[in-house]
């Protein structure tokens, strides 16, 4: 969600800015833009099309420079329109100044400023003219109003007036070869230039944007303000300063980060989502690679003492990650015998809860930058729950830095907005967590441990067998593409898998889909069932199978059409009104990891048949870094 790239160099940095935006396209956006310092003035190009169109626009308009910033925007305040696209310029004070030429401040921003209305009214009273509906333009005007010849000082003073979350990159017409960045609640990194003789430095919202430019990365922390100039930089922070409202010089470690470059190649696949679905055997295999035995130290030093101390588990997550946590709840309570609650992160900190200091707080996030989940984690800590662990796909993310313990999944870069391989690798990691807690709590025998490890190691092969079902799923997708509504049913630990299947169909095909525990049909949703409403059923051969069959008969009795993903030994046969795709094998507790894959394929091929933008579905972003 939203991408920032900025640079100070002795070469034309527009190609670097554009390439950085291209690397961030997977996050989702609805407008983009670039601004540079050129011939003593601010120049910019903005577009509501793709970055490729912006690239052509800058070339046609002759935009180039040694200092600049660029942005991909996912609309929050104001519709997706050129006048709302970043970068924003300051204008004023006075309409005459706005009409004659742009002001002196150029700015891009990720996040949401909560007190933007209050600041807007103050700035209008001082003569500033607003050209957009965004909260971002408020920051540009505020910095302009505070500017007194030192951009770094003006930005620091401005941050003290802002409430909310932000990562910003700013430059000034009157100070060539200087870019200032600041962050609070949204990620921002500093890239230290390595090109010989270039004396350049970079800013970005993600190190991936700087792949191929520099691998020397500094992860800025909350409250940091950074000053970039040719061949030098420095960082000051309000956090921890002895005097409130003051800033102190800080040092942040430089890390060598090998950002993914070739991982984003499509290869023979039609879309990144399809590629990532088929990468799941490798991704899950890598996530559990080299695990010879179950030990708490898989989750970090000191994990044994933490696991020994905890009495319950609290899982905080959003979207697909929330469904991974909901699945893990079944494992944790049935195998590890530990009480577990799963909370939607965006709701958790806004209600009164009963904290227990002996709780293991587990966050789940693909990016590790999900704003709602980070905020929920901090809230849990403020309530006295200090035992924290994250399941995350990015080792250098804010979530990993915030938690004491971590398990890094090995999904690799996930470009498609609709998560696939991140989900299955999260499930694999959560199953390992279940086993580790079960061992510490005395609920895992050596024989059980060996059985589970064997099943985990077999997962890549089992997943390959499921992927071989794709031709049968394609046939179903052709029929689903003509529908506008669908129901998904599951029971037990496969109910969250039904939820995930419905979410995938909604996200990329725009078909309205809902999921229910199958036993809930007769308590309301059965009223929706007609021949026009396909009902997708997840049917593993488990203890609830016979109950599920009864629920399926309720659908058939109302003329509903069933599409069933059934284990081979369930004795569910195809007949008029019942379509069955047989899973290759029953997989016990790990069955959810297999059963979600055909649901991913169904959503993908349905979306292809409907002609939607699979990798960049409308209104959605990959990494949700605003609340």
C-alpha positions as CSV (number, residue, x, y, z in Angstrom):
1,X,0.0,0.0,0.0
2,X,1.6,3.2,-1.2
3,X,5.3,3.3,-2.1
4,X,8.0,5.9,-1.6
5,X,11.3,6.3,-3.4
6,X,13.6,9.3,-3.0
7,X,17.2,10.1,-4.0
8,X,20.0,12.6,-3.9
9,X,22.7,12.0,-6.4
10,X,25.1,13.5,-9.0
11,X,23.3,11.7,-11.8
12,X,19.8,11.9,-13.2
13,X,17.8,9.9,-10.7
14,X,14.5,9.8,-12.6
15,X,15.2,6.3,-14.0
16,X,16.0,5.1,-10.5
17,X,12.8,6.6,-9.1
18,X,10.7,5.0,-11.8
19,X,12.4,1.6,-11.5
20,X,11.8,1.8,-7.7
21,X,8.1,2.4,-8.3
22,X,7.9,-0.5,-10.6
23,X,9.4,-2.8,-7.9
24,X,6.6,-1.5,-5.5
25,X,3.7,-1.9,-7.9
26,X,2.7,-5.2,-6.4
27,X,1.6,-3.4,-3.2
28,X,-1.3,-1.9,-5.1
29,X,-2.0,1.7,-6.1
30,X,-4.3,3.9,-8.1
31,X,-2.1,6.8,-9.0
32,X,1.6,7.6,-9.2
33,X,4.0,10.5,-9.7
34,X,7.5,11.8,-9.6
35,X,9.0,15.2,-8.7
36,X,12.5,16.6,-9.2
37,X,14.6,19.7,-8.6
38,X,15.2,20.9,-12.2
39,X,16.7,24.2,-13.3
40,X,16.1,25.8,-9.9
41,X,12.4,24.9,-9.9
42,X,10.1,22.0,-8.8
43,X,9.0,19.8,-11.7
44,X,6.6,16.9,-11.5
45,X,4.6,14.4,-13.6
46,X,1.6,12.5,-12.2
47,X,-0.7,9.9,-13.6
48,X,-3.7,7.8,-12.6
49,X,-2.5,5.0,-14.9
50,X,0.3,2.5,-14.4
51,X,3.9,3.3,-13.7
52,X,4.8,2.4,-17.3
53,X,2.6,5.3,-18.4
54,X,4.2,7.6,-15.9
55,X,7.6,6.5,-17.3
56,X,6.5,7.6,-20.8
57,X,5.0,10.8,-19.4
58,X,8.3,11.9,-17.7
59,X,10.2,11.2,-20.9
60,X,7.8,13.2,-23.0
61,X,7.8,16.1,-20.6
62,X,11.6,16.1,-20.2
63,X,11.6,15.7,-16.4
64,X,15.0,14.9,-15.0
65,X,17.1,16.0,-12.0
66,X,19.7,15.1,-9.4
67,X,17.3,15.3,-6.4
68,X,13.8,13.9,-6.4
69,X,11.0,11.8,-4.9
70,X,8.4,9.4,-6.3
71,X,5.2,7.7,-5.1
72,X,2.5,5.2,-5.8
73,X,-0.7,6.1,-4.0
74,X,-3.6,4.0,-2.7
75,X,-6.4,6.5,-2.2
76,X,-7.6,7.2,1.4
77,X,-8.4,10.9,1.4
78,X,-9.7,12.1,-1.9
79,X,-10.6,10.1,-5.0
80,X,-8.0,8.6,-7.4
81,X,-7.4,11.7,-9.5
82,X,-4.3,13.5,-10.8
83,X,-4.9,16.5,-8.5
84,X,-4.8,14.1,-5.5
85,X,-1.8,12.1,-6.7
86,X,1.6,12.6,-5.0
87,X,4.0,14.3,-5.0
88,X,2.3,17.4,-3.6
89,X,3.7,20.9,-3.7
90,X,3.2,23.7,-1.2
91,X,1.1,26.6,-2.6
92,X,1.0,30.0,-0.9
93,X,0.3,31.8,1.1
94,X,-2.2,33.4,-1.2
95,X,-4.0,32.3,-4.3
96,X,-1.8,34.5,-6.5
97,X,1.3,32.6,-5.5
98,X,-0.5,29.3,-6.4
99,X,-1.6,30.6,-9.7
100,X,1.8,31.9,-10.7
101,X,4.1,28.9,-9.9
102,X,4.4,26.0,-7.5
103,X,5.8,26.7,-4.0
104,X,9.1,25.5,-2.6
105,X,8.2,22.2,-0.9
106,X,7.6,18.9,-2.6
107,X,6.4,15.9,-0.5
108,X,5.2,12.3,-0.7
109,X,3.5,10.6,2.2
110,X,2.4,7.1,3.3
111,X,-0.1,6.9,6.2
112,X,-2.9,8.9,7.5
113,X,-2.8,12.3,9.4
114,X,-5.6,12.2,11.9
115,X,-5.6,16.0,12.7
116,X,-5.4,17.1,9.1
117,X,-8.8,19.0,9.3
118,X,-7.6,21.1,12.2
119,X,-4.2,21.8,10.5
120,X,-6.0,22.6,7.2
121,X,-8.1,25.3,8.8
122,X,-5.1,26.9,10.4
123,X,-3.1,26.9,7.2
124,X,-6.1,28.3,5.2
125,X,-6.3,31.1,7.7
126,X,-2.7,31.9,7.0
127,X,-3.3,32.1,3.2
128,X,-2.4,28.7,2.0
129,X,-4.3,27.3,-1.0
130,X,-5.2,23.6,-1.2
131,X,-5.4,21.9,-4.6
132,X,-6.4,18.5,-3.4
133,X,-8.6,16.6,-0.9
134,X,-5.7,14.8,0.6
135,X,-4.4,14.9,4.2
136,X,-0.9,14.8,2.6
137,X,-1.1,18.3,1.2
138,X,-1.5,19.6,4.7
139,X,2.0,18.4,5.5
140,X,3.6,20.1,2.5
141,X,2.0,23.5,3.5
142,X,2.9,23.0,7.2
143,X,6.5,22.4,6.3
144,X,6.5,25.5,4.0
145,X,5.0,27.6,6.8
146,X,7.7,26.4,9.3
147,X,10.5,26.7,6.8
148,X,13.2,29.3,7.7
149,X,16.1,28.2,5.4
150,X,16.7,24.8,7.0
151,X,14.5,21.9,5.6
152,X,15.7,19.4,8.2
153,X,14.6,21.8,11.0
154,X,11.3,22.5,9.4
155,X,10.4,18.8,9.0
156,X,11.3,18.1,12.6
157,X,9.1,20.9,13.8
158,X,6.3,19.8,11.5
159,X,6.4,16.2,12.9
160,X,5.7,17.5,16.4
161,X,2.4,18.9,15.1
162,X,1.3,15.7,13.3
163,X,-1.0,13.1,14.8
164,X,-1.4,9.8,13.1
165,X,0.9,7.5,11.0
166,X,3.3,8.7,8.4
167,X,6.4,8.1,6.3
168,X,7.4,11.2,4.4
169,X,10.1,12.2,1.9
170,X,10.5,16.0,1.3
171,X,12.7,18.3,-0.7
172,X,12.9,22.0,-1.1
173,X,13.3,24.3,-4.2
174,X,15.8,26.4,-2.2
175,X,18.1,23.6,-1.1
176,X,19.3,21.4,-4.0
177,X,20.8,18.1,-3.3
178,X,18.9,17.6,0.0
179,X,16.0,15.2,0.8
180,X,14.6,14.8,4.3
181,X,12.6,11.8,5.5
182,X,10.6,11.1,8.6
183,X,8.6,8.1,9.9
184,X,6.0,7.4,12.6
185,X,3.9,4.3,12.3
186,X,4.8,3.7,8.6
187,X,8.0,2.0,7.3
188,X,10.8,4.0,5.8
189,X,14.4,2.9,5.0
190,X,17.6,4.8,4.1
191,X,19.7,3.4,1.3
192,X,23.4,4.3,1.6
193,X,24.8,4.8,-1.9
194,X,27.5,2.4,-3.1
195,X,28.0,3.5,-6.7
196,X,31.6,4.6,-7.2
197,X,32.0,8.4,-7.3
198,X,28.2,9.0,-7.1
199,X,28.0,10.2,-3.5
200,X,24.3,9.4,-3.5
201,X,21.8,8.3,-0.9
202,X,18.2,7.0,-1.1
203,X,14.9,6.8,0.8
204,X,12.3,4.1,0.2
205,X,9.3,2.6,1.9
206,X,10.7,-0.9,1.2
207,X,14.3,-2.0,0.6
208,X,13.0,-3.9,-2.5
209,X,12.6,-0.6,-4.2
210,X,16.3,-0.1,-4.1
211,X,17.3,-3.5,-5.4
212,X,20.1,-3.2,-7.9
213,X,20.9,0.4,-6.6
214,X,22.3,-0.4,-3.1
215,X,22.2,-3.2,-0.6
216,X,23.3,-1.1,2.3
217,X,20.1,-0.4,4.2
218,X,19.2,1.4,7.4
219,X,15.8,0.7,8.9
220,X,14.6,3.9,10.4
221,X,12.8,3.6,13.7
222,X,9.7,5.4,15.2
223,X,10.3,9.1,15.5
224,X,13.3,9.2,13.3
225,X,14.0,12.1,11.0
226,X,16.8,11.7,8.4
227,X,18.7,14.2,6.4
228,X,20.1,13.0,3.1
229,X,22.8,15.0,1.2
230,X,25.6,14.1,-1.2
231,X,27.8,11.6,0.4
232,X,26.5,12.1,3.9
233,X,23.4,11.6,6.1
234,X,22.4,11.9,9.7
235,X,19.5,10.8,11.8
236,X,17.8,12.5,14.8
237,X,14.9,11.2,16.8
238,X,12.3,12.6,19.1
239,X,11.8,9.2,20.7
240,X,13.8,9.0,23.9
241,X,15.0,12.6,23.8
242,X,15.7,14.0,27.3
243,X,13.5,17.0,26.7
244,X,10.0,16.5,25.2
245,X,9.8,18.2,21.7
246,X,13.5,18.0,21.2
247,X,15.5,15.8,18.9
248,X,18.7,13.9,19.6
249,X,21.3,12.5,17.2
250,X,21.1,8.7,16.9
251,X,23.0,6.0,15.1
252,X,21.2,3.2,13.3
253,X,23.0,0.1,12.1
254,X,23.6,-0.4,8.4
255,X,22.5,-3.8,7.2
256,X,23.4,-5.6,4.0
257,X,20.0,-6.6,2.5
258,X,20.0,-8.7,-0.6
259,X,16.6,-7.5,-1.9
260,X,14.8,-9.8,-4.3
261,X,15.3,-9.1,-7.9
262,X,14.9,-12.2,-10.1
263,X,12.1,-13.5,-7.8
264,X,9.7,-11.1,-9.5
265,X,10.0,-12.7,-12.9
266,X,6.8,-14.2,-14.2
267,X,8.4,-17.0,-16.2
268,X,5.9,-19.3,-18.0
269,X,2.9,-18.1,-15.8
270,X,0.1,-15.9,-16.9
271,X,-0.1,-14.0,-13.6
272,X,2.0,-13.7,-10.4
273,X,-0.8,-15.2,-8.4
274,X,-0.7,-18.3,-10.6
275,X,3.1,-18.5,-10.2
276,X,2.8,-18.1,-6.4
277,X,0.2,-20.8,-6.2
278,X,2.5,-23.2,-7.9
279,X,5.5,-22.1,-5.8
280,X,3.8,-23.4,-2.7
281,X,5.5,-26.8,-2.6
282,X,8.9,-25.1,-2.7
283,X,7.8,-22.3,-0.2
284,X,6.4,-24.7,2.3
285,X,9.4,-27.0,1.9
286,X,11.8,-24.1,2.5
287,X,9.8,-23.0,5.5
288,X,10.2,-26.3,7.3
289,X,13.6,-27.2,5.8
290,X,16.3,-28.7,8.0
291,X,14.0,-29.3,10.9
292,X,15.1,-32.6,12.4
293,X,13.3,-32.3,15.7
294,X,10.9,-30.0,17.5
295,X,12.5,-27.4,19.8
296,X,11.3,-24.1,21.2
297,X,14.5,-22.5,20.0
298,X,13.2,-22.7,16.5
299,X,11.4,-19.5,17.5
300,X,14.4,-17.7,18.9
301,X,16.7,-17.6,21.9
302,X,14.9,-17.8,25.2
303,X,11.8,-19.4,23.7
304,X,11.8,-22.3,26.1
305,X,11.5,-20.0,29.1
306,X,8.7,-18.0,27.5
307,X,6.8,-21.1,26.4
308,X,7.2,-22.6,29.9
309,X,5.7,-19.5,31.4
310,X,2.7,-18.9,29.2
311,X,-0.8,-20.1,30.1
312,X,-2.7,-19.0,27.0
313,X,-2.2,-17.7,23.4
314,X,-3.5,-14.6,21.8
315,X,-3.3,-14.4,18.0
316,X,-3.5,-10.9,16.4
317,X,-3.8,-10.7,12.6
318,X,-5.8,-9.3,9.6
319,X,-7.3,-10.7,6.5
320,X,-5.8,-13.9,5.2
321,X,-3.4,-14.0,8.2
322,X,-6.4,-13.9,10.5
323,X,-7.7,-17.0,8.9
324,X,-4.3,-18.7,9.4
325,X,-4.6,-17.8,13.1
326,X,-8.1,-19.1,13.2
327,X,-6.9,-22.5,11.8
328,X,-4.1,-22.6,14.3
329,X,-6.5,-22.1,17.2
330,X,-7.8,-25.6,16.5
331,X,-4.3,-27.1,16.5
332,X,-3.2,-25.2,19.6
333,X,-6.2,-26.3,21.6
334,X,-6.4,-29.9,20.4
335,X,-2.7,-30.7,20.2
336,X,-0.9,-28.3,22.7
337,X,-4.0,-28.1,25.0
338,X,-3.5,-24.4,25.5
339,X,-6.4,-21.9,25.5
340,X,-6.2,-19.7,22.4
341,X,-8.1,-16.7,21.2
342,X,-7.8,-15.1,17.8
343,X,-8.5,-11.4,17.4
344,X,-8.9,-9.2,14.3
345,X,-6.1,-6.8,14.9
346,X,-8.0,-3.7,13.7
347,X,-10.7,-4.3,16.4
348,X,-8.6,-5.6,19.3
349,X,-7.2,-2.3,20.7
350,X,-10.6,-0.6,20.5
351,X,-12.4,-2.7,23.1
352,X,-11.9,-3.5,26.7
353,X,-10.2,-6.9,27.2
354,X,-8.9,-8.9,30.2
355,X,-5.1,-9.1,29.9
356,X,-3.1,-11.9,31.3
357,X,0.7,-11.4,31.7
358,X,1.2,-15.1,31.0
359,X,-0.2,-14.8,27.5
360,X,1.9,-15.5,24.4
361,X,0.9,-12.8,22.0
362,X,1.4,-14.1,18.4
363,X,1.2,-11.7,15.4
364,X,0.9,-13.0,11.9
365,X,1.8,-10.8,8.8
366,X,3.2,-11.5,5.4
367,X,4.9,-8.1,5.1
368,X,5.6,-7.5,8.8
369,X,4.5,-3.9,8.3
370,X,0.7,-4.2,8.7
371,X,-0.3,-1.1,10.6
372,X,-3.3,-2.5,12.4
373,X,-1.4,-5.6,13.6
374,X,1.6,-3.5,14.8
375,X,-0.7,-1.2,16.7
376,X,-2.6,-4.2,18.3
377,X,0.8,-5.7,19.3
378,X,1.8,-2.4,21.0
379,X,-1.6,-2.3,22.7
380,X,-1.2,-5.8,24.1
381,X,2.3,-4.9,25.4
382,X,0.9,-1.8,27.1
383,X,-1.5,-4.1,28.9
384,X,1.4,-6.0,30.4
385,X,1.7,-8.9,28.0
386,X,5.4,-9.0,27.3
387,X,5.7,-12.5,25.7
388,X,5.6,-11.7,22.0
389,X,6.2,-13.8,18.9
390,X,5.6,-13.1,15.2
391,X,5.1,-15.4,12.2
392,X,6.4,-13.2,9.3
393,X,7.8,-13.5,5.8
394,X,10.2,-10.5,6.0
395,X,13.1,-10.9,8.4
396,X,13.9,-7.2,8.4
397,X,10.3,-6.0,9.0
398,X,9.0,-3.8,11.8
399,X,7.0,-6.8,13.2
400,X,10.2,-8.9,13.7
401,X,11.9,-6.0,15.3
402,X,9.0,-5.4,17.7
403,X,8.7,-9.0,18.9
404,X,11.0,-10.9,21.2
405,X,10.6,-14.2,19.3
406,X,10.0,-14.8,15.6
407,X,9.6,-17.5,13.0
408,X,10.5,-16.4,9.5
409,X,8.6,-18.1,6.7
410,X,10.4,-18.7,3.5
411,X,7.6,-17.9,1.0
412,X,9.8,-15.4,-0.9
413,X,8.5,-12.3,-2.5
414,X,4.7,-12.4,-3.0
415,X,3.6,-10.0,-5.7
416,X,0.0,-10.9,-6.1
417,X,-2.3,-8.9,-3.8
418,X,-4.3,-12.0,-3.0
419,X,-2.1,-14.0,-0.7
420,X,-1.5,-17.6,-1.5
421,X,2.0,-19.0,-0.6
422,X,2.3,-16.7,2.4
423,X,-0.9,-18.3,3.8
424,X,0.3,-21.9,3.5
425,X,3.7,-21.1,4.9
426,X,2.1,-19.3,7.8
427,X,0.1,-22.5,8.5
428,X,3.3,-24.6,8.4
429,X,5.0,-22.2,10.8
430,X,1.9,-22.2,13.1
431,X,1.9,-26.0,13.1
432,X,5.5,-26.0,14.2
433,X,4.6,-23.5,17.0
434,X,1.8,-25.9,18.1
435,X,4.2,-28.8,18.3
436,X,6.8,-26.7,20.2
437,X,4.2,-25.6,22.8
438,X,2.8,-29.1,23.0
439,X,6.3,-30.5,23.8
440,X,7.0,-27.9,26.5
441,X,3.6,-28.6,28.1
442,X,4.2,-32.3,28.0
443,X,1.6,-33.2,25.4
444,X,3.9,-34.4,22.6
445,X,5.5,-37.9,22.8
446,X,8.6,-38.8,20.8
447,X,6.5,-41.0,18.6
448,X,4.0,-38.2,17.9
449,X,6.8,-35.8,17.2
450,X,8.3,-38.2,14.6
451,X,4.9,-38.7,13.0
452,X,4.3,-35.0,12.6
453,X,7.7,-34.3,11.3
454,X,7.3,-37.0,8.7
455,X,4.0,-35.5,7.6
456,X,5.5,-32.0,7.4
457,X,8.3,-33.3,5.2
458,X,5.8,-35.0,2.9
459,X,3.8,-31.7,2.4
460,X,5.7,-30.5,-0.7
461,X,4.9,-33.8,-2.5
462,X,1.3,-33.7,-1.3
463,X,0.9,-30.2,-2.6
464,X,2.3,-31.1,-6.0
465,X,-0.4,-33.8,-6.2
466,X,-3.1,-31.2,-5.4
467,X,-1.8,-28.8,-8.0
468,X,-2.3,-31.5,-10.6
469,X,-6.0,-31.0,-10.1
470,X,-5.9,-27.7,-11.9
471,X,-7.6,-28.9,-15.1
472,X,-10.6,-30.1,-13.2
473,X,-10.8,-26.8,-11.3
474,X,-10.6,-24.8,-14.6
475,X,-13.8,-26.6,-15.7
476,X,-15.6,-25.5,-12.6
477,X,-14.3,-21.9,-13.0
478,X,-16.0,-21.5,-16.3
479,X,-19.3,-22.1,-14.6
480,X,-18.5,-19.9,-11.6
481,X,-17.6,-17.0,-13.9
482,X,-21.2,-16.6,-14.8
483,X,-22.3,-16.4,-11.1
484,X,-22.6,-13.3,-8.9
485,X,-22.9,-15.1,-5.5
486,X,-21.4,-18.1,-3.9
487,X,-21.5,-19.9,-0.5
488,X,-18.5,-21.8,1.0
489,X,-19.0,-24.4,3.7
490,X,-16.6,-26.1,6.1
491,X,-16.6,-27.6,9.6
492,X,-14.0,-27.7,12.4
493,X,-10.5,-26.6,11.4
494,X,-11.7,-26.4,7.8
495,X,-14.2,-23.6,8.5
496,X,-11.4,-21.0,8.4
497,X,-10.3,-22.6,5.1
498,X,-13.8,-22.0,3.7
499,X,-13.5,-18.4,4.9
500,X,-10.2,-18.1,3.0
501,X,-11.7,-19.6,-0.1
502,X,-14.5,-17.1,-0.1
503,X,-12.1,-14.2,0.5
504,X,-10.0,-15.3,-2.5
505,X,-13.1,-15.4,-4.8
506,X,-14.2,-12.0,-3.6
507,X,-10.8,-10.4,-3.9
508,X,-10.0,-11.2,-7.5
509,X,-13.2,-12.2,-9.3
510,X,-15.5,-9.6,-7.5
511,X,-18.1,-12.4,-7.0
512,X,-19.9,-11.9,-3.7
513,X,-19.0,-14.9,-1.6
514,X,-19.7,-15.8,2.0
515,X,-18.4,-18.7,4.2
516,X,-20.2,-20.4,7.0
517,X,-19.7,-23.4,9.4
518,X,-21.9,-25.9,7.6
519,X,-23.9,-26.5,10.7
520,X,-25.1,-22.9,10.6
521,X,-26.9,-23.3,7.3
522,X,-30.3,-23.9,8.8
523,X,-29.8,-20.9,11.1
524,X,-30.2,-18.4,8.3
525,X,-28.0,-18.8,5.2
526,X,-30.1,-21.6,3.8
527,X,-32.6,-19.0,2.8
528,X,-30.1,-17.9,0.1
529,X,-29.7,-21.3,-1.5
530,X,-31.1,-21.7,-5.0
531,X,-29.9,-23.3,-8.2
532,X,-28.2,-20.0,-9.1
533,X,-26.1,-20.1,-5.9
534,X,-23.1,-22.5,-6.1
535,X,-22.2,-24.0,-2.7
536,X,-18.5,-24.9,-2.4
537,X,-17.9,-27.5,0.3
538,X,-14.6,-28.5,1.9
539,X,-15.0,-32.2,2.8
540,X,-12.1,-33.9,4.4
541,X,-12.4,-37.4,5.9
542,X,-12.5,-36.3,9.6
543,X,-14.7,-36.7,12.6
544,X,-17.2,-34.2,11.3
545,X,-17.7,-35.8,7.8
546,X,-21.1,-37.4,8.5
547,X,-22.4,-34.1,10.0
548,X,-21.1,-32.4,6.8
549,X,-22.9,-34.8,4.6
550,X,-26.2,-34.0,6.3
551,X,-25.6,-30.3,5.7
552,X,-24.9,-31.1,2.0
553,X,-28.3,-32.8,1.8
554,X,-29.9,-29.7,3.2
555,X,-28.5,-27.8,0.2
556,X,-29.6,-30.4,-2.3
557,X,-33.1,-30.5,-0.8
558,X,-33.5,-26.8,-1.6
559,X,-32.2,-27.2,-5.2
560,X,-28.7,-25.9,-4.5
561,X,-25.7,-27.1,-6.5
562,X,-22.8,-28.4,-4.6
563,X,-19.1,-28.2,-5.6
564,X,-17.2,-30.5,-3.3
565,X,-13.5,-30.9,-2.6
566,X,-13.5,-34.3,-1.0
567,X,-10.9,-36.6,0.3
568,X,-10.6,-39.8,-1.7
569,X,-12.1,-42.0,1.1
570,X,-15.2,-39.9,1.9
571,X,-17.5,-41.9,-0.4
572,X,-19.0,-38.7,-1.8
573,X,-19.9,-39.4,-5.4
574,X,-20.7,-37.1,-8.3
575,X,-24.3,-37.0,-9.3
576,X,-26.8,-34.5,-10.7
577,X,-26.4,-31.3,-8.5
578,X,-23.2,-32.6,-6.8
579,X,-19.8,-32.0,-8.5
580,X,-16.8,-33.7,-6.8
581,X,-13.1,-33.2,-7.2
582,X,-11.2,-35.8,-5.2
583,X,-8.2,-34.8,-3.2
584,X,-5.2,-37.1,-3.6
585,X,-5.0,-38.2,0.1
586,X,-6.3,-37.4,3.6
587,X,-3.7,-35.5,5.5
588,X,-5.0,-35.4,9.1
589,X,-4.3,-32.3,11.1
590,X,-2.3,-30.7,8.2
591,X,-5.3,-31.2,5.8
592,X,-6.1,-27.4,5.8
593,X,-2.8,-26.7,4.0
594,X,-3.8,-29.0,1.1
595,X,-7.5,-28.1,1.0
596,X,-6.9,-24.4,0.5
597,X,-4.9,-24.9,-2.7
598,X,-7.9,-25.9,-4.9
599,X,-9.8,-23.0,-3.5
600,X,-7.0,-20.7,-4.6
601,X,-7.1,-22.2,-8.0
602,X,-10.8,-21.9,-8.3
603,X,-10.7,-18.1,-7.4
604,X,-7.8,-17.6,-9.8
605,X,-9.3,-19.3,-12.9
606,X,-12.7,-17.8,-12.2
607,X,-11.1,-14.3,-12.2
608,X,-9.3,-15.1,-15.4
609,X,-12.5,-16.2,-17.0
610,X,-14.2,-12.9,-15.9
611,X,-11.2,-10.9,-17.2
612,X,-10.4,-9.1,-14.0
613,X,-6.9,-7.7,-13.0
614,X,-5.9,-10.7,-11.0
615,X,-2.6,-9.4,-9.5
616,X,-3.9,-5.9,-8.8
617,X,-7.6,-6.2,-7.9
618,X,-9.5,-3.0,-7.6
619,X,-9.5,-1.0,-4.4
620,X,-7.0,-3.4,-2.7
621,X,-3.4,-3.0,-1.7
622,X,-0.8,-5.7,-0.9
623,X,0.7,-4.3,2.3
624,X,-1.8,-2.3,4.4
625,X,0.4,0.2,6.1
626,X,-2.4,2.6,7.2
627,X,-5.1,2.0,9.8
